Amino acid sequence: MNKYTFFLLLFLSGSSRAQLTLNEAINIGINESHQGKNIALNQKITDYKIAAFQSSLGWQMTVNGQVPAYAKSNLSTVQNDGNIAFQPVNYNNSALGISLSKTIWQTGGEFQISSGLQRFDNFQSKHHLYNGIPIRLAFRQNITGYNAYKWKIKNNRLKKEINRRQSKIDKMLLRINITNSFFDVLLAQNNISSNQSNLELTQNLMNIAQAKDSLGLISKKQFLQLKLQLKTAQSQLNIAQTNLQIARQDLESRLSNRIKIDQNLTIPSPPNTTLDIDSMIHFAQANRPEWLELRRRIQEKSEKVKALSRQYGPAIKLNASLGLIRSDPELAPVYQDAQQDQSIGISFHIPIFDSHLKRNKILAAQTELMQQKNESQQSILELENEITKLAREFQACQTRLAYAKEIRDMATQNLQITTKTFKLGLTNIAELNLAIQEKNRAYQNYIFEIKRYWLLYFELIIESPQG
């Protein structure tokens, strides 16, 4: 948890008057929510897996042995005349060794340095013998084989970058989810505010109607309609209060179990942004994980073709070792007067006839590569089309938001005029109810358009340098 989030949580949990802004909610959600923490953990998991592979290419030291390895038994042996005799054996064969090895990923070979000592004790004949390898250098190399290490290293770099980009996308999607829940609370708040205003207005009108009724200036039908309107307003206010509790709980669950939202939220001002669809597409190609994943898949299929051509072609392997070795009843000569131990060998495997096995394997892999390229081109077209549609929808949303604000202001003004004329007896109850409904719809639609504006904005900045 960073310092800003800590003090923000402390302030919001300790002050009953604190108001949570959208940016503060997003910051808490990314740093404190389970989903936000899992995004960071997913990136760490990928980094650790890649680091583990890199470690496997470094120096590896191991110690192995068997101490003691004692046996006392009867073993069957075949005699010269074909009979089997059971001879008693009583011995101890202990061994201890150490090795240091490293994979040479540039060539796919392996280099090893080892040392070991073995002692054999025959208790039947009271004889013992040391067999030691003071040092041995060994090298193994597949000369013509496919070197998978080069591709694995390159593939891991691509996966790490894809994971980094995906983390940014996941955080942006979390922002969208939090924003959606934030505006659900705002819409629920507006419902309560509208219903409270309706209830207060209806109650005031009811008071006026009661005075008119005592003077015989209002019909029974109008009076009954007003009473019905009052009961309806009370019921709608109760429903709105329940919906607000549900919306707040949903937002709290997305943020942190240490924060309680008990104050009204404020409507965030819509952010200003400019759109350039071409630059957004170029930026997405350079930064979106989908584009890089498509490139990775094509390279993976291409590497498969290379691997198959090597796997089913001629194979030549080199094995070489150089060291010192000695066997002696005494330990000192094993290390002081060791003898040279050398070996070198080249093995080969050349397929003569395989019933077109290699050809068909490679053709299948090449066809898969062509298919992957076609699928990638289709995916790229779909992604570009998605960005274009998103940008156009955002532009349309900007226009709708401007209209929604004008309609909200006009509906508010219309309600004020209609209320005054109703009090003067120049407007009936049906026209007043219609003005109230239009005002409520206008406010709800205005908040809804701001919500859509923010959600589209967060989706857009994924495709732009602002994200």
C-alpha positions as a printed Julia matrix, in Angstrom:
467×3 Matrix{Float64}:
   0.0     0.0     0.0
   1.43    3.39   -0.98
   1.36    6.35    1.43
  -1.36    8.17   -0.48
  -3.73    5.21   -0.31
  -2.98    4.63    3.38
  -3.81    8.21    4.39
  -6.84    8.24    2.1
  -8.23    5.11    3.72
  -7.51    6.51    7.17
  -9.25    9.78    6.31
 -12.31    8.14    4.72
 -12.76    5.58    7.5
 -12.25    8.11   10.29
 -14.3    11.05    9.05
 -18.06   10.87    8.68
 -18.02   13.94    6.42
 -15.46   12.69    3.9
 -16.65   12.54    0.28
 -15.12   10.0    -2.04
 -14.19   11.23   -5.51
 -13.98    9.01   -8.59
 -10.18    9.29   -8.81
  -9.83    8.4    -5.13
 -12.11    5.39   -5.58
 -10.06    4.18   -8.54
  -6.79    4.61   -6.63
  -8.11    2.61   -3.68
  -9.49   -0.11   -5.96
  -6.21   -0.59   -7.85
  -4.08   -0.68   -4.69
  -6.39   -2.29   -2.11
  -9.04   -4.42   -3.81
  -8.54   -8.16   -4.27
  -8.8    -7.75   -8.03
  -6.18   -4.99   -8.01
  -3.82   -7.06   -5.88
  -4.31  -10.08   -8.15
  -3.28   -7.99  -11.17
   0.04   -7.24   -9.45
   0.41  -10.88   -8.36
  -0.22  -12.19  -11.88
   2.6   -10.02  -13.17
   4.91  -11.26  -10.41
   4.05  -14.9   -11.18
   5.05  -14.46  -14.82
   8.23  -12.63  -13.83
   9.2   -15.38  -11.37
   8.59  -18.13  -13.95
  10.79  -16.34  -16.47
  13.44  -15.73  -13.79
  13.34  -19.45  -12.92
  14.02  -20.37  -16.55
  16.9   -17.89  -16.69
  18.3   -19.43  -13.51
  18.17  -22.89  -15.1
  20.62  -21.63  -17.74
  23.16  -20.54  -15.13
  25.68  -22.55  -13.14
  24.2   -25.5   -11.22
  26.13  -27.26   -8.42
  25.04  -30.61   -7.02
  26.45  -33.09   -4.53
  25.5   -36.76   -4.8
  26.6   -39.94   -3.14
  25.76  -43.03   -1.13
  27.29  -43.28    2.3
  27.16  -46.02    3.48
  26.12  -48.67    0.93
  26.58  -51.82    3.0
  25.45  -55.32    1.95
  25.78  -58.8     3.52
  24.1   -61.64    1.66
  24.46  -64.7    -0.55
  24.63  -64.16   -4.3
  24.1   -66.79   -6.96
  27.02  -67.38   -9.35
  27.2   -69.69  -12.38
  30.1   -72.15  -12.17
  32.23  -73.41  -15.06
  30.29  -76.65  -15.19
  26.99  -74.8   -15.42
  25.94  -75.3   -11.84
  24.86  -72.43   -9.62
  26.62  -71.78   -6.35
  25.62  -69.31   -3.65
  28.58  -67.33   -2.43
  28.53  -65.15    0.68
  29.27  -61.47    0.15
  29.96  -58.82    2.74
  30.93  -55.4     1.43
  30.46  -51.64    1.59
  30.55  -49.51   -1.57
  30.43  -45.81   -0.68
  30.65  -42.93   -3.15
  30.63  -39.16   -2.98
  30.71  -36.71   -5.89
  30.27  -33.06   -6.74
  29.48  -31.5   -10.1
  29.21  -28.01  -11.53
  27.35  -27.64  -14.82
  26.11  -24.92  -17.13
  23.9   -24.87  -20.19
  25.42  -23.02  -23.13
  22.17  -21.59  -24.54
  23.93  -19.94  -27.49
  24.72  -23.38  -28.98
  22.43  -25.7   -27.01
  25.37  -27.6   -25.49
  26.31  -28.34  -21.88
  29.59  -27.96  -20.0
  30.31  -29.84  -16.77
  33.09  -29.97  -14.16
  32.94  -32.92  -11.77
  34.94  -34.67   -9.08
  34.24  -37.87   -7.18
  35.62  -40.52   -4.88
  34.52  -44.13   -4.38
  35.7   -46.62   -1.72
  34.98  -50.33   -1.94
  35.46  -52.53    1.18
  35.27  -56.32    0.81
  34.92  -57.63    4.35
  35.14  -61.26    3.2
  38.64  -60.88    1.83
  39.56  -57.92    4.02
  40.38  -55.86    0.97
  39.6   -52.25    0.11
  40.12  -50.05   -2.93
  39.77  -46.37   -3.74
  38.62  -45.16   -7.15
  38.79  -41.41   -7.62
  38.22  -38.76  -10.24
  40.07  -35.67   -8.98
  38.66  -33.62  -11.85
  36.83  -34.16  -15.09
  35.75  -31.65  -17.74
  32.95  -32.76  -20.04
  31.25  -31.15  -23.01
  28.16  -32.31  -24.91
  26.89  -30.65  -28.08
  24.23  -31.48  -30.65
  25.93  -30.09  -33.75
  23.07  -30.24  -36.23
  20.11  -30.27  -33.85
  17.6   -27.51  -33.23
  18.61  -25.13  -30.45
  15.36  -24.62  -28.49
  17.02  -22.36  -25.91
  17.3   -19.4   -28.28
  13.56  -19.46  -28.99
  12.65  -20.0   -25.33
  14.68  -16.94  -24.31
  13.09  -14.83  -27.05
   9.64  -16.24  -26.26
  10.05  -15.4   -22.56
  10.97  -11.82  -23.4
   7.83  -11.54  -25.51
   5.68  -13.09  -22.77
   7.11  -10.72  -20.18
   6.28   -7.72  -22.33
   2.81   -9.12  -23.11
   2.2    -9.62  -19.4
   3.33   -6.06  -18.64
   0.96   -4.68  -21.26
  -1.86   -6.95  -20.08
  -1.44   -5.65  -16.53
  -2.07   -2.12  -17.82
  -5.19   -3.33  -19.62
  -6.41   -5.17  -16.51
  -5.95   -2.04  -14.4
  -7.88   -0.03  -16.95
 -10.68   -2.61  -16.93
 -10.72   -2.37  -13.15
 -11.06    1.4   -13.5
 -14.05    0.83  -15.76
 -15.7    -1.55  -13.27
 -15.15    0.87  -10.38
 -16.46    3.77  -12.48
 -19.55    1.74  -13.36
 -20.25    1.02   -9.68
 -19.47    4.63   -8.74
 -22.1     5.96  -11.14
 -24.59    3.33  -10.0
 -24.35    4.99   -6.58
 -24.74    8.43   -8.18
 -27.83    7.3   -10.09
 -29.29    5.83   -6.91
 -28.5     9.09   -5.07
 -30.24   11.08   -7.78
 -33.28    8.82   -7.52
 -33.49    9.56   -3.81
 -33.02   13.29   -4.39
 -35.69   13.33   -7.09
 -38.12   11.3    -5.0
 -37.49   13.46   -1.94
 -38.15   16.59   -3.98
 -41.25   14.99   -5.45
 -42.46   14.04   -1.99
 -41.85   17.52   -0.59
 -43.52   19.14   -3.59
 -46.47   16.78   -3.47
 -46.84   17.35    0.28
 -46.86   21.13   -0.25
 -49.39   20.77   -3.03
 -51.44   18.53   -0.78
 -51.47   21.24    1.87
 -52.66   23.75   -0.7
 -55.28   21.3    -1.97
 -56.6    20.75    1.55
 -57.04   24.5     1.94
 -58.78   24.67   -1.47
 -60.95   21.7    -0.55
 -62.17   23.44    2.59
 -63.21   26.37    0.37
 -64.7    24.13   -2.29
 -62.18   25.28   -4.91
 -60.91   21.83   -5.98
 -62.75   18.83   -7.33
 -62.82   15.55   -5.48
 -61.15   13.85   -8.43
 -58.18   16.24   -8.34
 -57.95   15.91   -4.58
 -57.94   12.09   -4.82
 -55.31   12.19   -7.58
 -53.08   14.29   -5.34
 -53.47   11.88   -2.43
 -52.56    9.02   -4.77
 -49.55   10.98   -5.97
 -48.43   11.48   -2.35
 -48.59    7.74   -1.56
 -46.75    6.9    -4.78
 -43.96    9.39   -3.95
 -43.55    7.85   -0.47
 -43.32    4.33   -1.96
 -40.82    5.38   -4.63
 -38.63    7.07   -2.04
 -38.5     3.87    0.0
 -37.5     1.84   -3.08
 -34.83    4.41   -3.99
 -33.33    4.23   -0.48
 -33.04    0.43   -0.74
 -31.42    0.69   -4.17
 -28.88    3.17   -2.81
 -27.86    0.77   -0.03
 -27.35   -2.01   -2.59
 -25.31    0.25   -4.91
 -23.09    1.42   -2.04
 -22.42   -2.15   -0.92
 -21.44   -3.1    -4.47
 -18.99   -0.18   -4.7
 -17.53   -0.95   -1.25
 -16.94   -4.58   -2.27
 -15.0    -3.4    -5.34
 -12.77   -1.11   -3.29
 -11.76   -2.32    0.14
 -13.34   -3.9     3.18
 -11.85   -1.05    5.22
 -13.97    1.69    3.7
 -17.65    2.5     4.23
 -19.49    4.9     1.93
 -22.08    6.75    3.99
 -21.97   10.15    2.29
 -23.28   11.32   -1.06
 -20.84   11.14   -3.96
 -20.25   14.08   -6.26
 -20.7    13.89  -10.02
 -17.23   14.05  -11.63
 -16.81   16.54  -14.42
 -16.39   14.89  -17.82
 -12.71   14.93  -18.89
 -11.71   16.75  -22.05
  -9.88   14.75  -24.69
  -9.09   14.96  -28.39
  -9.3    12.01  -30.77
  -7.08   11.02  -33.67
  -8.12    7.57  -34.86
  -4.98    6.92  -36.94
  -2.64    7.79  -34.07
  -4.76    5.66  -31.71
  -4.39    2.64  -34.03
  -0.61    3.15  -34.33
  -0.3     3.48  -30.57
  -2.4     0.35  -30.0
  -0.23   -1.63  -32.42
   2.86   -0.64  -30.43
   1.37   -1.1   -26.95
  -1.64   -3.42  -26.88
  -0.87   -7.01  -25.72
  -3.09   -8.51  -28.45
  -0.86   -7.24  -31.24
   2.28   -8.55  -29.59
   0.62  -11.89  -28.83
  -0.28  -12.28  -32.51
   3.36  -11.64  -33.46
   4.5   -14.15  -30.84
   2.18  -16.86  -32.19
   3.43  -16.36  -35.74
   7.05  -16.61  -34.58
   6.17  -19.7   -32.55
   4.73  -21.44  -35.62
   7.76  -20.4   -37.65
  10.09  -21.88  -35.03
   8.1   -25.12  -35.15
   8.88  -25.44  -38.86
  12.6   -24.96  -38.15
  12.53  -27.49  -35.31
  10.85  -30.18  -37.42
  13.32  -29.76  -40.29
  16.19  -30.31  -37.83
  14.44  -33.06  -35.85
  13.84  -35.28  -38.89
  17.1   -34.45  -40.65
  20.64  -35.76  -40.12
  21.81  -35.6   -36.5
  25.44  -35.29  -35.37
  26.36  -35.19  -31.67
  29.69  -34.52  -30.0
  30.7   -35.86  -26.59
  34.14  -35.07  -25.16
  35.74  -35.26  -21.74
  39.17  -34.65  -20.23
  40.28  -35.38  -16.68
  42.27  -37.39  -14.18
  41.45  -40.79  -12.72
  43.18  -43.34  -10.45
  42.43  -46.53   -8.52
  44.63  -47.52   -5.55
  44.37  -49.22   -2.18
  45.64  -46.0    -0.63
  43.93  -42.63   -0.82
  46.97  -40.39   -1.37
  48.06  -41.76   -4.77
  44.56  -41.2    -6.14
  45.16  -37.45   -5.99
  48.97  -37.28   -6.09
  49.62  -39.6    -9.01
  46.43  -39.62  -11.05
  46.39  -40.73  -14.66
  44.93  -38.97  -17.64
  41.34  -39.79  -18.61
  40.3   -38.71  -22.11
  37.4   -39.49  -24.38
  35.87  -38.01  -27.51
  33.11  -39.35  -29.64
  30.96  -38.2   -32.55
  27.71  -40.02  -33.16
  25.43  -39.52  -36.12
  21.99  -40.51  -37.31
  21.08  -40.12  -40.97
  17.53  -40.98  -42.11
  17.57  -42.7   -45.5
  13.89  -43.35  -46.09
  10.96  -42.24  -43.9
   7.91  -42.66  -46.17
   7.61  -38.85  -46.46
   7.3   -38.47  -42.7
   9.55  -35.39  -42.57
   7.9   -33.84  -45.62
   4.37  -34.25  -44.27
   5.32  -33.01  -40.8
   6.89  -29.87  -42.24
   4.0   -29.27  -44.66
   1.54  -29.52  -41.75
   3.59  -27.04  -39.73
   3.89  -24.65  -42.7
   0.13  -24.83  -43.21
  -0.41  -24.04  -39.53
   1.89  -21.03  -39.97
  -0.16  -19.79  -42.94
  -3.36  -20.3   -40.95
  -1.95  -18.35  -38.01
  -0.96  -15.47  -40.29
  -4.5   -15.35  -41.73
  -6.05  -15.45  -38.26
  -3.7   -12.7   -37.13
  -4.64  -10.48  -40.07
  -8.32  -11.01  -39.26
  -7.74  -10.23  -35.58
  -5.84   -7.06  -36.49
  -8.72   -5.89  -38.71
 -11.19   -6.57  -35.89
  -9.07   -4.67  -33.37
  -8.7    -1.69  -35.69
 -12.44   -1.74  -36.36
 -13.11   -1.91  -32.61
 -10.95    1.18  -32.0
 -12.65    3.08  -34.83
 -16.14    2.24  -33.56
 -15.13    3.15  -30.02
 -13.84    6.55  -31.12
 -16.98    7.29  -33.11
 -19.18    6.21  -30.24
 -17.25    8.53  -27.94
 -17.75   11.43  -30.35
 -21.47   10.67  -30.44
 -21.5    10.48  -26.64
 -19.98   13.98  -26.46
 -22.89   15.3   -28.53
 -25.49   13.4   -26.49
 -24.01   14.73  -23.26
 -24.32   18.31  -24.46
 -27.97   17.7   -25.4
 -28.65   15.95  -22.09
 -27.36   18.95  -20.17
 -29.58   21.35  -22.14
 -32.62   19.08  -21.68
 -31.92   18.86  -17.94
 -31.85   22.65  -17.61
 -35.02   23.09  -19.67
 -36.87   20.37  -17.76
 -35.91   22.02  -14.46
 -37.14   25.4   -15.7
 -40.36   23.86  -17.03
 -41.1    22.26  -13.65
 -40.59   25.56  -11.87
 -43.05   27.31  -14.21
 -45.6    24.47  -14.03
 -45.46   24.43  -10.22
 -46.2    28.17  -10.07
 -49.11   27.92  -12.51
 -50.53   24.94  -10.6
 -50.53   26.94   -7.36
 -52.46   29.66   -9.19
 -54.96   27.11  -10.48
 -53.91   27.55  -14.11
 -52.49   24.03  -14.53
 -54.07   20.68  -13.67
 -52.44   17.84  -11.68
 -51.77   15.73  -14.82
 -49.62   18.47  -16.36
 -47.75   18.89  -13.07
 -47.04   15.15  -12.83
 -45.8    15.16  -16.41
 -43.43   18.06  -15.67
 -42.08   16.22  -12.6
 -41.5    13.03  -14.6
 -39.76   14.92  -17.4
 -37.45   16.63  -14.92
 -36.59   13.32  -13.21
 -35.93   11.61  -16.55
 -33.77   14.5   -17.7
 -31.6    14.35  -14.57
 -31.29   10.56  -14.78
 -30.39   10.71  -18.45
 -27.78   13.43  -17.78
 -26.03   11.3   -15.14
 -26.3     8.24  -17.37
 -24.64   10.1   -20.28
 -21.81   11.28  -18.0
 -21.37    7.66  -16.9
 -21.16    6.47  -20.52
 -18.74    9.31  -21.26
 -16.38    8.23  -18.46
 -16.59    4.54  -19.36
 -15.82    5.26  -23.01
 -13.04    7.63  -21.97
 -11.28    4.9   -19.97
 -11.62    2.48  -22.87
 -10.17    5.07  -25.21
  -7.11    5.94  -23.16
  -6.1     2.28  -23.35
  -5.5     3.01  -27.03
  -3.71    6.34  -26.48
  -0.52    7.63  -24.79
  -2.76    9.07  -22.02
  -3.27    5.54  -20.66
